[in-house]
Amino acid sequence: MSAETTIDNRTAEIIRSALGAAQAGRIKEACDVAERGLAGGGDPAPLHAVPRDVLQARICPAGCGVKAFYLTDEGVFIDAALDTQNDIVARSVLLHELVHYAQAVAHRFEALSRCAAWHAREDEAYQIQNEYLRQQGSAIRQFMPGGIHRCA
């Protein structure tokens, strides 16, 4: 992955095929929305492969285990050390962030409060990520660290 690239239609198709979108409606919906954006129905999701310390400086300057994140106005940032071509867990991390892109394109959860919308977006992204891992035969599951958070 180059330092700064754009997810192209072929990548979106690979992701969608790998997910078995025909069998999983929610995953299909998320990937279809992302692909429409990537195919010209919206702006492409810029992908920035950067060193982990750059990710941490943006999200958690004190240090954390961040591997990727999505910013609405900037795109997907992912740890350059992740092998998204050959490692299904790394690919699932990219998928998780592409789900956030799809959510932004589709204006998902905008009627909720900021806190509730954030939790709803994360919950959906983790569900889709874990379904992908399950479909790939992996026993690994991803979850939001820190347990359950409540919105005030």
C-alpha distance (Angstrom), angle and dihedral (degrees) to the residues before:
residue distance angle dihedral
M1 . . .
S2 3.78 . .
A3 3.78 121.7 .
E4 3.79 90.6 -100.6
T5 3.76 124.4 12.1
T6 3.78 140.4 138.8
I7 3.79 126.6 -111.5
D8 3.79 103.7 -112.2
N9 3.81 130.7 -153.7
R10 3.80 91.8 -98.6
T11 3.82 90.7 55.9
A12 3.80 90.8 48.0
E13 3.81 89.9 50.1
I14 3.80 91.6 48.7
I15 3.78 90.6 50.8
R16 3.79 92.1 46.3
S17 3.80 92.6 48.1
A18 3.78 92.3 46.9
L19 3.78 89.9 53.2
G20 3.77 94.0 56.1
A21 3.79 87.5 -127.9
A22 3.78 92.6 -177.7
Q23 3.80 90.3 66.4
A24 3.82 98.4 41.5
G25 3.78 116.7 54.7
R26 3.80 98.3 -167.3
I27 3.76 93.6 49.4
K28 3.79 90.4 46.4
E29 3.78 90.9 51.4
A30 3.80 92.9 50.6
C31 3.78 94.0 46.9
D32 3.80 93.8 43.6
V33 3.80 90.3 54.5
A34 3.80 91.0 48.0
E35 3.78 91.9 47.2
R36 3.82 92.9 50.0
G37 3.79 88.0 54.4
L38 3.77 91.2 46.7
A39 3.81 92.6 47.3
G40 3.78 95.0 55.5
G41 3.81 102.3 -82.0
G42 3.79 86.4 109.0
D43 3.75 139.4 -10.3
P44 3.80 117.1 -53.6
A45 3.78 118.4 -107.3
P46 3.81 105.1 -106.7
L47 3.80 110.6 -138.0
H48 3.78 119.9 -151.0
A49 3.81 116.0 -168.8
V50 3.79 104.6 -162.8
P51 3.81 137.6 159.5
R52 3.81 115.3 -83.0
D53 3.81 92.5 -113.9
V54 3.82 88.4 60.3
L55 3.82 89.5 51.9
Q56 3.78 91.0 49.2
A57 3.80 92.7 47.8
R58 3.82 89.0 56.8
I59 3.82 99.1 43.5
C60 3.80 110.7 18.7
P61 3.82 113.7 11.6
A62 3.81 91.1 -177.5
G63 3.82 88.7 60.8
C64 3.79 133.1 -96.4
G65 3.80 140.9 167.3
V66 3.82 96.3 -90.0
K67 3.80 113.1 153.5
A68 3.80 99.5 172.9
F69 3.79 143.9 -11.5
Y70 3.79 140.7 -174.1
L71 3.80 125.4 -130.6
T72 3.79 116.5 -169.2
D73 3.78 96.3 -135.7
E74 3.81 96.9 36.6
G75 3.80 110.0 34.6
V76 3.80 134.5 -132.5
F77 3.80 120.2 -19.0
I78 3.81 114.8 -164.5
D79 3.79 134.3 176.7
A80 3.81 106.4 -95.3
A81 3.81 89.4 -142.4
L82 3.82 92.2 65.7
D83 3.82 113.6 102.4
T84 3.80 100.0 -142.2
Q85 3.80 91.5 169.7
N86 3.82 96.8 59.7
D87 3.83 108.7 15.4
I88 3.81 116.3 74.6
V89 3.81 92.9 -159.6
A90 3.81 90.5 53.4
R91 3.81 88.8 45.9
S92 3.81 89.0 51.3
V93 3.81 89.3 55.0
L94 3.81 89.3 54.2
L95 3.81 89.6 46.6
H96 3.82 90.5 51.8
E97 3.81 90.1 56.1
L98 3.81 92.7 43.9
V99 3.80 87.3 54.8
H100 3.81 87.3 58.2
Y101 3.79 88.5 51.4
A102 3.82 89.8 50.4
Q103 3.80 90.2 48.2
A104 3.81 90.6 53.0
V105 3.82 92.6 48.2
A106 3.83 90.3 49.2
H107 3.85 93.5 42.9
R108 3.81 89.2 -126.7
F109 3.80 118.1 -175.0
E110 3.82 94.5 3.9
A111 3.81 91.4 134.0
L112 3.82 90.3 62.9
S113 3.79 126.8 84.0
R114 3.80 114.6 -90.3
C115 3.80 92.5 -102.3
A116 3.82 95.4 44.4
A117 3.82 91.0 45.8
W118 3.81 91.4 52.1
H119 3.82 91.1 51.4
A120 3.80 92.3 45.3
R121 3.83 91.5 50.6
E122 3.80 92.1 48.4
D123 3.81 93.0 45.5
E124 3.80 91.5 52.0
A125 3.81 93.3 44.9
Y126 3.82 92.0 50.5
Q127 3.82 91.5 47.1
I128 3.80 90.8 52.4
Q129 3.80 92.5 43.4
N130 3.80 91.9 50.8
E131 3.80 92.2 46.1
Y132 3.79 88.3 53.5
L133 3.82 90.9 50.5
R134 3.82 90.1 48.0
Q135 3.81 91.5 50.2
Q136 3.79 89.5 50.7
G137 3.82 90.4 54.8
S138 3.79 95.2 -109.2
A139 3.80 120.7 143.2
I140 3.81 89.5 -158.0
R141 3.79 115.7 109.1
Q142 3.78 128.1 -170.9
F143 3.78 124.9 -144.5
M144 3.76 141.4 173.8
P145 3.81 108.6 -88.2
G146 3.76 118.4 -128.7
G147 3.78 98.8 45.3
I148 3.78 124.9 -113.5
H149 3.79 117.4 -7.9
R150 3.76 124.0 -162.4
C151 3.77 125.8 -144.2
A152 3.80 116.0 -131.5
